[in-house]
């Protein structure tokens, strides 16, 4: 066919590489030009941050350079605007270069490239000074889209070794730079290290250079393009120009780098995988809510209530031992999954007992449904792998949801509209997900065997399943659990729930990929040994060392899931899953007994033995590995595992896509939730500290709803600067693996110390403070007979003066010797501090009697906030070295079973007298809010005295 145009029709032409050159030059000019102008005109201003300036900080961050001052901001915005043209051209040319028939990936990367360019414009022209939230949204979107852009470009790169190598080097350096970037940002933001922000700034600028440099590599491929402008009607004066082509792009079969980017990509396949994962998310949401709902009843009965028997509803897979029932459940597994959604409907039931029964039925059906699903898919390996992937990724999604919602799962039955539950949305999505994911099964009721021989012990496999489920539930169902295991107070010497919760989620995802892609490693004794070492390090160590053990254990647990669940599906489901869930239940009870030993039969035998529970967990997993060792591995060809067939490879890819998306969300949540650490007290003009103590009863209110938001409201309205919380450790299966302090600290703008961690066997103490926590020590007070008594001893920087705050929960009334020893220990700690001090406590003492005189008086050096208040038994506020200004008792409403006690103190003034004065004589900033007078608000009011007391 003759060419449509002649050479003389070409009025202009240029080589495609100049688009890359122009994009690179203009982009670098935008940043470097703004930096040069900033250093020349506003050096001291742009190196100043919230904590330090010149000379501690001497090099500016990118955001300070490009967004805060004129003309730097204008220079940057001008050249970035000029960059947009070649940027869109670069993205378009890359699509032209890499597109091929029946391939969706180039179109996807084209969309990512356009989206990334638009979001760059968003954070460029909306600075943090203009609108901090939208600036962050555009910035996060840009950074998140960078990940699929870089990996997609590398995967589609034509066969040019130099270009691929450059891209790998630049992208590797880009992602490696993020690690020290985050480290020095935390050093600056959390630890307030002088000069850390300058070092952070260098890594931030390095990211900019590497990001632009990655796209500059396209000039290698684009030099084979010629861009031509043709005059179709001969209207230009340059009709005779001759085109000059540097090279012609040769046709070559570009095989993509990874099998997950298969050219038969289907959006329907991706939606099916997402639906499957969401069904797994629903299972973990219901399972993690069961113990939480059961816990409500012994909590209010202060002992065994009888409702605890519902923890056994997980053993429903035993029904699969009956042949006709197994056939029915396998054939109608969709009905089973739909019936299990009663656990999500439970939020509609107000009565706690009936709500628990609905949750129990949902968990019963859900455990039965998933055991049936695994068994029903066992005849087709790739379908079984897909279900296992959905089950495991569902756990990661559940943990991510809790990470995003401050450790509450938004579809739990303790959530509803008033406390920001997403129950209706969650239920609607669950129905759609179940209908999509259960359209068919491999067996449809027939008892089809798994391929190959089935070896190994079903009983040992059941123990492996028990250990696996217990590890997943107790340690991985919340991203902050293991972080709080290794937390030891201030200064920070280890990971933080935010942002390092995202690291835990990344480790879980990495472990699952190991289990899917290298099952021989996941089932090996060597890897089991590594996982066991990780468990031991987590149990015995703290700070970063303990967390490294936690990450190893997270990787191992998730890697073991595909091989252990795959082995369990080969045997009778009644044995593997029925017995497995039964043994899991005993591990859960042991996990409770180690801290609840004072209230349960045989409790003293398990007292403080987390090490026993962890050992039992790993031995159970080891039993499963032993059973696996008898099972012949997958067939091999030429010494290498057989490559999955195209259908299986494509199906696996969809689950990997979903997993990658979840991990990107985790990173985004970590960024969005990172604390600002710029907190101020309510009345700095008075140099006052409003301090409160509250026993919060594990953040479940009288009607079994999560109470964090109601707690937040009353703490904010009382204008409390320093809050001691007791009975606040929720990081156990029976309490949902939650952490109330995360929400309260972030929403109220306060520093937080969690107190002795969940592996310290206490009911918990926590400290919230508007003032920086300079140092804190966690104590376990002498408790030879009864339950352990936790205490926090913290030093706060209050208006430039150091003030010690003690938060303490003493032993129970039944253990007088414990309480005597504890009073002596704490009295010595309070007496020994040379600084002003406040005690926020639960003492179990009668005013002016017994141990009260150890806490108050010469032995401790502390004064009672109001010695005339005779109507106290548990909560007390003591002080020394500060002027006591006011004291109030506030009713609890329906949040918990204990009132709030609040005191106001003035820093830098003598203690004063016990004389009570009228409110009119008190400065406005030292008065309690009038909101709680009379009937108060939402059940909270001043009571006992019916009004606050003020002192001279």
Beta strands, then each sheet from edge to edge (+ up, - down):
strand 1: 10-15
strand 2: 226-230
strand 3: 636-637
strand 4: 640-641
strand 5: 688-695
strand 6: 722-726
strand 7: 751-753
strand 8: 765-769
strand 9: 772-781
strand 10: 789-798
strand 11: 801-809
strand 12: 836-842
strand 13: 863-864
strand 14: 875-880
strand 15: 883-890
strand 16: 900-906
strand 17: 916-917
strand 18: 949-951
sheet 1: 1+ 2-
sheet 2: 3+ 4-
sheet 3: 7+ 8- 6+ 5+ 16- 15+ 18- 17+
sheet 4: 9+ 10- 11+ 12+ 14- 13+
end
